[in-house]
Amino acid sequence: MSDSDSNLETAARGRVGAVTVPPAAISHAARVVYPDRGISKGEVAAYYAAVARWMLPELANRPLSLLRCPDGVGSACFFQKHHTQALGRHVQVVALREKGGGVDDYLYVRDLAGLLELVQMNALEFHPWGAQVDRPDAPDRLVFDLDPAPGVPWPAVVAAARDIRARLHGFGLRSFVRTSGGKGLHVVLPIRRGPDWAAAKRFCAALARALVARRPQQYVASASKSRRQGLIFIDWLRNTRGATSVCNWSLRARAGAPVAMPLRWEELGRVQGGAAFDLPKALKGAAALQRDPWEGIATLQQVLPEL
């Protein structure tokens, strides 16, 4: 066993429990990346290995943006979406059209080996597209990101998520919910591939604006911060080509090591905030799962209605 593998095993056993980590060159595994919690790079790798069964279905085979933090949380971090050979041999490449008309190489993963290679390169956050690499112009995941202004009470955010769920249900559409790992919640709508990004954006914008028209004292659909005081911003702008949203089970590069946690709708009332789950809680939750909180999402073939 190499020193790096030994360090990783020690870190995994010492804080997050005995976790079997497939062979991967995790160097500097003992380096602390969440200084306020004392969580090491090896523990981050062990966490992702432990939750990969649940995480990969919403991560694999989608173009990714990563938030990489070479010196840990609290130091300089940066987003990366383009592929480089240095990322590892299990990190895949897909050529995608850019906004400017050119083509560039984007990155994605297929399996745990690729995921751990990205962790080795200091990736903490994983943000997939709402489309898969084989049909990047045919979205199959739409996201409504509920971003409360300072001072908005958490129960109002929960009520907003339920409001969106009810609105979608009125169209015969089933939706799913997760904590963002920050202040809010994400309501995720799976659809059958077919509509293009323009159609997806029109639908999400129309639904958000309809909710604002109905409850202008609670919601806003504009990104302008000057108009968001005391309101919940229903961010529908992520539903465009190239935009991303944080993945289920992804850590966030923030103090406390919070996690974007998928939930069953009936669990939502027991959650105390958007950052209610940290690495240890998420790990414990994953170990106790009998079935995916988002069970059935991959087989839904929901048709996007016109609004």
N, C-alpha and C positions, 0 to 999 in steps of 0.2 A: 504494500500500500504506500502511495506517495505521501509526502508530508502534507500536501494540500488536502488529499482525501482524508488523512488522519485528522487534520484540524477540522474539516467539515463534519466528520462523524462526531468528534468531541463536542463541537458547537451544537450540533443537532440534539445530542443526548442531554447536554447540559441545560438547555433552556426550553426547547420545544418538544422534548420527548424523543424516544427512539424512532427515527425516521429512516427508511431505506432510501438512499439517494443513488440513482444509477451512476455509473462511472462518468465523471465529468471533471475537467481540470478547473477546479475552483481554487484559484490562488488567493493568498492573503485572506483566507477564510475567517481568521480571528479578528480582522479589522472591523472596528465598530462603525456602522453606517447610520444608526439611529442613536446619537449620543445621549439623548434624554432618557432612553430606555435601555441602553447598553446592548442593543441588538446588533449582531455581527453579520458580515456578508455571508458567512457559512450558515447562519440561522435563516437568513433570507432565502438562500438556496434550498435549505431543508423545508422551509415553509412551502415554496412553490412546488417542490417535489411531492409534498403531502397533499396539496389541493389540486394537482394537475388533472386528476380524474374528472373533477367538476369544472375546472377552468377551461381546459382545452377545447371543449365543444363550442364555446363562444369566442375562442381566440384563434384556433388553427385555421390555416388556409384563407386568412384575411390579411390584406396589407396592414402594416402596423406602424404606428409612431411610438417611440420609446422615450421615456424620460430617464436619462442616464446621469448618475451622480457619482463621479469617480472618487470624490473625497467625502461622500456621505451627505446626509441631510444637514442643511445649514451651510453648506459650501456651494460652490457653483454647480448647477445642474443644467442640462441642455436636452432639447428634443432632437431626435434623429428619426428620419423616415426612409432615407436612402440606404441601399445595401452597400456594404464593403466586405471584402474578403476577410478582413480582420475579425469580423463578428463570429466566425466559426463555420465549420463545414456543414453543420446541420441547419444553419440559417439559410433560408431559401431566397431566391431572387425572382422578381417578376418585373418585366418592362411595362411601364404605364405611361400613358400620355399625360403631359404636364399642362397646366393652365395656359402657358405661353405657346403651346403647340408642339413642343419637342417631346422627346421620350427619355425617361430616366429609369434607373433600376431601383425598385422599392424592395423592402424586406418583408418576409413573413416566415412563420414556422409551421411545421406539420405535427410536431411531437414534443415530448418532454426533453429530448436531447437538445433540440433547438432552443427551447425555452431556457434551459440551464446555461447554454452557451451565452445567451443574452444576459443572464444574471452574472455570469463570469465577467462580462463587459460592463458591469455596474448598472445594468438596467433595473430600476425599481418599479416604474409604472409602465403598464401596457395598454395602449389605446388602439383598438382595431377599427377598421372601416366598417360601415354598415353594408358592405358587399364582399363577395368572395373573389379570390384572385382569378378564377376562370371566367367570371362575368363582372368585371369591376363597374360597369355602367348599369347594372341591374340590382339595385338595393334589395336586401331582404330583412334589414333591421332599421327601424326608425326610432328616434329617441326624443323624448320631451324631458329636458333637464330643468328641474325646479330649483331656482336659485333665489333664496329669500334675502331681502335687504336686512341690514342689521336691525335688531329689535323685533323682527317678526317671530312670533312664538312657534315652536316646533309643531304643536297640534295643527296650526294653520297650514303647514307644509304637508302634513299627512292628509289633511282634508283636500288640499289641492290635488294630490296624487289620486285620491279616490274620485275626485271630480273628473279628472281626465279619464280614469278607468271607466266611469259611468258613461261619459260621452262616447268613448270608443265602443263600449258595449251596446250603445244605442244603434251603432252601425253593424252590430253582429261581430265585433272584433274583440278578441281576447288579448289582454296585455299583461305585462310582467313588471315587477318593481325591484329596485335595488337601492341601497344607500349609496351615496356618491363617495363616501370617505371624506367628505368636506362638510358643507352646511346643509346640503339638500338631498333630494331624491331624484332618481331617473325612472321614468315610465317608458318601457320598451315595447314597441309594437312589431311583431314579426309579420312579414307579408310574403306572399308568393312572388318570386322573381318575375319581372315582366315590365312594370312601370319603370321609366327612367328617373334620373335624379330630379329633373325639372318637375315631374309629376309628384314625386315624393315631397319635394319642397313646397309645392302649392298646397298639398293636402295638409301638411303640418302647420303651415302659416295660417291657413283658413281655420283650422281647428283651434289654434292658440288665440286667434283674434276673436273667434266666436265666444270663447271662454271669457276673454277680457270684456267684450261687449255685455256679457251677462253679469259679470261681477267686477266692474271697474274699480271698486273700492278694495279689491283683494289682489288683482292680477295686472300684469303689464306684459306686453309682447314685444316691446322695443328694447334694444340693447343699450339705449342711452341711460347712463347711470343717474343723470339728473332727474329722470322721470320715474325712478324705481324706489324712491324713499317710502318706506313702510309697506311695500308691495312684494309680491313674489313674481319674479321674472320667469315666464314660461319660455325657456330658450328652445326654439325650434330650428335655430340656425345651423345646428350640427348635421342636419339632413341634406347635405350637399356633397357632391363628389369631392373626395379628398379630406373631408372633415372626419373627425374621429370622436369616440367617447370611451371613457375608461371601461376596462373589461371587468366582468365579475371576478371577484377574488383578488384583484390587483391591489397591491399595497399602494399607498400614496406617499409621496416624498415630503412628508410633513411631520412635525413633532407628534409623538405618540404612536407612530406606525399604524395609522388607520387603514382600513380595508374597505373597498367598494364591495358590499355584501349583497348577494342575491337573496331575496326573501319570498316566501309565500305571502299572498295578500293578507291572509288571516294572522300572520305574524306582525304585521306593520304596526298595529296598535300597541304592541309591547316594546317597540324600539324607542329609545330616548333621544336620538339625534342622528344626523347624517354621518357622524364619525363615531357611532356607538360601538363599532366592532374594531378592535385592534388586532395585531398579529396573533397573540395568544388566544383571544376569543374566537377569531376566525378559524384557527387551527383546531380548537376544541369542537367548534360547530361542525367542521368538515369531518372530523373523526366520528361524530355521532350520527351523521346523515345516513339514512337508509335509502333515500332517493333524492334526486336533484330537486331543489326548490323550484326550478323552472322546467320541470319534467313536461315533455310534450311540445316544447317550443320548436324543436327541429322538424317536427312532422306537420305543423300547422301550415296550411296552404290558404292563407287568408287573402282575399282580393281587396286591393285598395280602392275605396269608393271615390267618386268625384264629389268635391264639395263646391 
